[in-house]
Amino acid sequence: MPKHARTVLGLDLGQHTIKAVLATANASRLKVTKMETLPVPADMTDPGKVLRKWWDEQGLGHIPVAVALGGSRVMYQSMVMEDDDPRRPDQVANIEAIRFGEMTDSQMVNTATPATPEPGERRLLISLARPDLLDQTLAPTQDAGLRVVNVLPAPVALYNGITALGEPVHQLSMFVDLGATHTEVVIGDGRGVRFARSFAMGTSQLTQNVATQGKLPPQQAERVRLQAKSFDELPGEAGRSCALFVNRWTQELSACLQMFKNLPGGDKEDRKVKRTLLSGGGSQWAPLFEALKEASPLPLGAVGRIAGHEQDQSAGFMIAAGLAADALGIGRASASLLPESLRAGLTRERNKRYWVATGIFALLSMGLIGGGTWLSLSQEREQLSRHNNMLQRGTNIRREIEQIEARMQLVEEMTQPLIRFVGNSARIRDLTLTIATEKGGEDFITFIGDSESYLELRVLAEEEPEEGQRRRTSLSQRQVNQNRAEGLRQARMNRLIVEGFTPREDLSTVRSLINALREHPAVRRADLLTDDFVFGDLQMDETWRQTGHRRFALDVMLVDSLGLEEGPGVQTRNQARRERPTPRRPR
């Protein structure tokens, strides 16, 4: 049994007495704090009531209890598993329980005890018990309301008790407990048990012979037997009956040794038992112990007294001590015949602690997660607030930049005409004088200006004709002129339009004027304006046609001046501004 309590109680429930050992663990050694023998009523009417009364007097509370199951209620089988057998020890025990259950018509409770704690151990001691006999053994503890944590076969408990109390076991030994009704035998070494058997021979048979020979009541016959210093002091033929008992008892021990040697499998040389240790009530009567020692097939000795209780007869408490050692988790040999109903209850009780711990851990984890989430959300909220403030400031800055750019654009647009005028006034004056000088004497100049002015005069400020037919014609002409004007909108003060009328059909004077303009240093190119960009004026054209004149328009491209954009292919300032990250002030 795994260790799960600091103080436990081992109960060896006998037919006439109950042996109780209260103990704790000191490392791997058993420390017995109290041991007591409880008499069982002769009629066995209610042993659970006696047990409960003693329990309450001791104030033991809810400490765990381990109980022994021995005598004829348990069957034992020693076996060796094949090397290639893939089964676990508990599976082997289940198969054996089914096989024996078919013979007894009952599902046997079983347990398997390996000979050593090594994982690959193949030698097993299988213990089998009928459920009805198991329930009968546990009835007093159930009636008393005790918390039973394990049920051990009595021979396994005997081995655990002797080894847990510090008895050195360096060689293969036979441990024998001579009780009132049965003798428990177990063979093992320092690593575990190898063989177990129980036979129905106990001191109650000697007491019964004394009572019969001396015609005494059983209680008085027990006192007479214990007070006798030898078999000869017993009344009648009781001494001879004791000698016969010793002879039969040693024969049973010899049979146990022979069965152990004849077990199938394994090494025969590995089964040589070196000694016998005797415990139980039978070892405490000196005449019987001496007779058994003399007749024993092996060197026979008595177990030592329990530490802390040297003044008391402790040989009868070895099985109860082994039960306590198992409940404390320090028993060398493991076994359990605990019914499934009690095992399930213990599992629930054991898991309940884990469930509570798991629940507490889950609550703490949820609290930590909740606290961490809240802290994280708070930090993210603060960070988001800071980001929002930064974005708001960025938005305000962007809005201010846009307002500044708009004001700069407005200022630039307002100053642009002045810049144009200042930059071009001198050469416009020179060009005007050149045109006036070089034009033909009969030619008339009606317009000298930049393309924008030409556009405004010819398109945006047209006069409405009075007659309906001419109004429709003028609207059509206006639409044509507007379409043509789109090609001139890129022109600035570096592109001049010179419009006029000449009476010469061959435009010879106009060509002379063009050649003169081409020679001018401020002119980059001069030529007739294409017909697509010549704006029509119905009233003016009709008037000049009557006088024999025809319209002409010159397109004069000036050289670069003052860093201004020139030519129809150059981008406008609005387009250039969209490509610049920040506005640039004009020089």
RACORDA-V481259 format. One record per pair of residues at least 24 apart in sequence whose ideal C-beta (glycine too) atoms are under 6 Angstrom apart, sorted by sequence separation. I is the first residue (numbers start at 1). J is the second residue. D is the distance in whole Angstrom. If there is no record, write none. Layout:
BEGIN
i/j/d
I/J/D
I/J/D
END
This chain:
BEGIN
i/j/d
16/40/6
106/130/5
180/204/5
210/234/6
213/237/6
275/299/5
276/300/5
277/301/6
278/302/6
279/303/5
529/553/4
89/114/6
109/134/6
213/238/4
127/153/4
158/184/6
277/303/5
459/485/5
529/555/4
159/186/5
100/128/6
158/186/6
210/238/5
527/555/6
155/184/5
159/188/5
209/238/5
284/313/5
96/126/5
154/184/5
455/485/5
526/556/5
97/128/6
155/186/4
284/315/5
209/241/4
283/315/5
525/557/4
93/126/5
455/488/6
523/556/6
524/557/5
159/193/5
89/124/5
281/316/5
524/559/5
206/242/6
279/315/5
280/316/6
522/558/6
451/488/4
522/559/6
279/318/4
517/556/6
451/491/3
81/122/4
155/196/4
80/122/6
510/552/5
80/123/5
254/297/5
450/493/5
454/497/4
501/544/5
451/495/5
79/124/6
246/291/4
250/295/4
503/548/5
246/292/6
250/296/6
451/497/6
503/549/5
78/125/5
201/249/5
484/532/6
501/549/4
77/126/5
246/295/5
484/533/5
448/498/5
501/551/6
502/552/6
76/127/6
447/499/4
74/127/6
75/128/5
199/252/5
446/499/5
9/63/6
11/65/6
446/500/5
481/535/5
499/553/5
74/129/5
445/500/4
7/63/5
8/64/5
9/65/5
10/66/5
11/67/5
12/68/5
73/129/6
231/287/6
444/500/5
498/554/4
230/287/5
443/500/6
444/501/5
5/64/5
197/256/5
443/502/5
477/536/5
69/129/6
73/133/4
496/556/4
442/503/5
495/557/6
494/558/4
195/260/4
443/509/5
69/137/5
125/193/5
424/493/4
440/509/3
125/196/6
185/256/5
494/566/4
187/260/5
420/493/4
67/141/6
439/513/5
116/191/4
438/513/5
116/192/5
115/192/5
458/535/4
203/281/5
438/516/4
490/568/5
74/153/5
115/194/5
203/282/5
113/193/6
65/146/5
67/148/6
69/151/5
64/147/6
65/148/5
66/150/5
67/151/5
68/152/6
70/154/3
62/147/6
64/149/4
68/154/5
434/520/6
51/140/5
68/157/5
48/140/4
52/144/4
47/140/4
51/144/4
48/143/3
427/522/4
48/144/5
174/273/5
172/273/5
179/280/5
172/274/6
173/275/5
174/276/5
175/277/5
176/278/5
177/279/5
178/280/4
171/274/4
177/280/4
178/282/3
71/182/4
70/184/5
78/195/5
76/196/4
76/197/6
71/198/6
70/198/6
30/164/4
30/165/6
29/166/6
423/561/5
423/562/4
193/333/5
162/303/6
192/333/5
177/319/6
1/150/5
162/318/6
161/318/4
158/318/6
161/321/4
158/319/5
161/322/3
164/325/4
157/319/5
160/322/4
16/180/5
158/322/6
154/319/6
157/322/4
160/325/5
14/180/6
15/181/5
157/323/5
160/326/6
164/330/6
163/332/5
152/323/6
160/331/4
160/333/6
152/326/6
159/333/5
408/583/5
150/326/6
156/333/5
149/327/6
405/583/5
156/335/5
153/335/6
152/335/6
78/263/5
80/265/3
80/266/5
150/336/5
151/337/4
151/338/5
150/338/6
148/342/6
129/337/5
113/333/5
113/335/5
111/335/5
111/336/5
111/337/6
109/337/5
68/319/5
68/323/6
66/323/4
66/326/6
66/327/4
64/327/5
69/337/6
32/306/5
35/317/5
30/325/5
21/317/5
19/317/5
21/320/4
21/321/5
19/320/4
23/324/4
28/330/5
21/324/5
25/328/4
25/330/5
12/319/5
12/320/4
10/320/4
10/323/3
10/324/4
8/324/5
8/327/4
8/328/5
1/326/5
3/328/6
1/327/6
3/329/3
2/329/5
1/329/6
END
